[in-house]
Amino acid sequence: MDSVLAQTSPLEKKVSFPLTDDTIEAVLKKITQQTGINFSYNPEAIEAKKLTHLDATNNETVESVLNKIFQGKVKPVVKGKYVILKKEKISATNQHIILTGYVLDNETGNKISEASIYEKNTLASAVSNPAGYYRIKVPVSQPDLVLSVSKQAYHSQYVHIQSEKVQNLDIRLTPLMDTIASIQPKMVFSVTPDTTHITDGLTNIPVPENSETWKDKLALLGRKAYLPLVNFLTSAEQKIHFSNIKDTISRDFQVSFLPYIGTNHVLSANTEVDYSLNIFAGYTKGVRKAEVGGFLNINRQDVKYLQFAGFGNLVGGNVTGVQVGGFFNHVSGETDGVQVAGFANHQIGSVFGVQVASFGNYVWYNVYGIQVSGFANFTGGNLDGMQLGGFANAAVGNVKGTQLAPVFNLAGKLKNGWQIGLINFADSAGKAHQVGLLSFSRKGGYRRLELSYNELQNVNLTFKTGVPGFYNILTAGITPFADKKVLNFGYGMGATWLISKKWGLDFNLTGFQLTKDTLRWFKHGMFRLGITTEFKFARHFSIAAGPSVSLWLSGKPYYEYADFYTDVPRYTFWNETVKNTQIMAWGGFQVALRLTN
């Protein structure tokens, strides 16, 4: 296609002539005198001595005058200071109609630049230059051809093409409003809170840069991250066409090597197909059945049933079916089906189905299904299903289901289900369970900070955190009044049965390491199983008491560290040495004052 976007082309220079009948050679010399343009042509191809009739012209572009002289049969090509006149080659088996003219504002008469001129059946297209001039060559492949002309802020115009081989046709467009906004085509992504209406997410829908929500701001950054790749793989004419053209062109299939090199030409981003094959990379408005790409698939709107790419898929609308990307998948709308990526899946809308990625899955709205990743899963909205992460999971909204990760799980409102990991955090917890080394729920969880006394330690400070069904215990104790102070540090797990608003029953299992006077540890430890009854006597205070059973295990014989065991109760019901391991067990008790949530 001709390049019509240059701003300083010699063909845009203006000339004026009176009514004249002269040779082509003479007219060209007059143009040279007025503009300084030097013409170059093959005398065998251009009949320079032929007479031509030229109507009076006033301040008309050189390109328009040349078209009147040669009737579209000669193509002017700018090369530096020269304009080379090349004769068009039109074979008998591949006939064309050549149309030239200006695109004009119907109200003001101003010439309109960057308007899209195209024919749907043949996919021939052109873009008007800065002077409003266009030139399009349409193959005569069908009997009824209609030329469509579109421009942002204007009503589209449709013109039936006549049978003449060369036509001079000026086209007038009516503006949508009295004041015409100057809209420059550019590639941006949209952010729409209502994801059911997210479409065309890879085009020039305005973006609310001043969005108040963190979710929209991060989603906007996620969309913009793909801009350099999309811009690099699309031509300037394509950007203009999909900014101007609102109609959808339909085809059964398309094959392309690059987004602008294929069977749909530069109108690929305006064309929806059943089947799409992209040798390296391709760009369509949408796919109705299946698409395969060697490297990259780009789709402005929806994709259905199957999409595969060696590197990645970029979809501006919704995906229904199976999507597989060798490295990544990005979907601006919703996904209903399965997403599989060699590295990561990035989703602006919600997911209904399964996401699998070796590194991460990132969804800015809701997940109704399963996310599986080697590192992390993120959901900016609600989770109804399961997250399985190799390192961490996060769901900012309501969670109904399971979060399982070795290190960290985060949830907004943990309404029903499980968090299983080393560290679990929820902003609030309902009928849910947190299982891990340390769990915390800001609202609706179980937290106790208690000061207690038992048969072995005079002073113990213990913190319990989690949910009533499962909480973690961090504890430390000392016998401050003994000659040789016994220190203990412990960790445990527990559960509570909330009998009423004031009464509760706790079941605790705690393991301890003990030492005397110093932090030098001996090869021994203690395990305590306790049951306590809690009575809440004030809003944030309670008392608790109950029996316990302790088991002592030491890797050294009793006689070697006799002074260490001075404070161990003598009323044991099990006391023996088994293969250099001292084992003792006894019954005890505990009383505590608690600060509650």
C-alpha positions, 0 to 999 in steps of 0.5 A: 500500500502507498505510504500516505502519512508523510507530512512533507511530501513534494506531492502536497505542494500547491499549483495553479493553472489556467484552462489549457490544452498542452503536452504532458511534457509541457505541463510537467515543466510548468509544475517544476517552475512553480514547485521546484519538483524534478520529474523522472520517467521512462519515455517508453512508458510515459507518452510525454508528447501526448496532448492533455486537456487540463481544466483550470486549477487553483491552489491544487496539490501536485498529486491531484493534478498528476492524477487528472493528467494520467487518470490514475494510470501512473503512480508518482513515487517520491525519491529525495528531490525527485518524483518518479512517474511509474506506469501502473501494471494491470494484468488482463487476469487481475483487473483493478479499479483505481479511485482517487480524490479527497475526503472532505468535511461536509459542513466546512469543506475542510480536507480530512486527514487519516480517514480510512477508505476500504472495501470489505469484500476485497480488503483493499484499503487506503488512508487519506494523507495530511492534505485529505487526498487518497488513492485506492486500487480495488480488485474487480473480483466481485460484481457489487463493490462498495467503498466505505469511508470512516473517520473518528467523530464522523458518520461513515459514508458508503459509495457504490463503485462504478465499472470505470477503470479510473475514477476521481471521487471526492467523498464528504463526511458529516461530523457527529457534532458541531465541534470536531475533536481532533483525535489522534489514534494511539494504543491504550488499554481500557479499565472497566470495573464492570468486567462483563462489558470489557471489550476491545481491550487492546485498542484506543478506548479511553482509560480513566487515569484518575481511577480511585481504586488500587485494583483499577490502577494496577490493572491499568499498569498490567495492560500498559505493560503490553503496549510496546509489543503491540505497537511494535508489531502493528503498522501506523495504518493498522492503528488508524484503521482500527481507530476509525472503523467500527464495522466488523469484517467477517471471514472464514479463515486467515493466514498471516506471517505478521499482523500486517502481512497476511490474507487480511492485509492491514485490515486484520485488526478489523476482521473476525474469523472462524479459523486463524493461522499465524506463522509468526504473529497475527492480529484479528478482531476476534476468533470464533473457533480456533487460532494457532500462532507460531509466536504470538496471537493478538486479538482485539475482542473475543476468542472462542474454543481453542487458542495456542501460541508458541510464546503468548496470547494477547486477548482484548475481550473474553476467552471461552475454551482452552488457551495455551501460551508457551510463555504467557497469556493475557486476557482483558475480559473474562475467561471461561475454560482453561488457561495454561502458560509456560510462565504466567497468566494475566487476567483483567476480568474474572476466571471461570475454570482453571489456570495453570502456570509454572510461575504465577497466575494473576487475576484482578477480579474474581476466580471461580475455579482453581489456580495452580502455579509454581510460585504464586497465585493472586486474585484481586476479587473473590475466590470460590474454589482453590489456590495451589501455590508453590510459594504463596497465595493471595485473594483480596476479596471473599474466600470460599474454598482452600488456599494451600501454599508452603509459605504464605496465604492471604485472604480478605474475608475467609468465609468458609474453607481452609488456609494451609501454609507456614503463615496465614493471614485473613482480614476476617474469618467466618466458619473457616480454618487456618492451619500453619506455623502462624495464623492471624485473622484481624476480625472474627479470629481467635486471639489471646494474650495470657499470663499464667501459672503452672506446677513447673513455671511460676510465670508464663507469657503466652500468645494464641492466634488463629481461628477458634477451630485451629490456633497457634501458640507462642509461649515463654516461661520462667521460675523467677524465685528459684535459686537456679531459674528454669527458662522455657520457650515453646510452640503449640497448637490448639482449638477452642469450643465456644460454649457461649458468649462467656464460656469456652473450652480449650484443648492445647498441645505445646512443645517446650525447650528448657534451660537453666540460667543460660540459653545453652540448650540441653538435649531435652524437651517437654510436651504438655497437653492441657484442657482449660475452661475459660470464663469471660468476665469483661469485654476483653478479659477472661480467666482460665484454669484446667488440668494438664499432662506433661511428658519430659524427654532427655537425651542425657541420663538423669545422674549427669544433670541431676541439678537441672531436674531439681524443679521437675515434679517428683510425683511422676507416674512414669519415670524410666531411662530407655536407651540413654533417654530419660522419660518422665510424665506427670499430671499438672495444672494451669491458671491464667488471666487473659486479654481477649479479642 
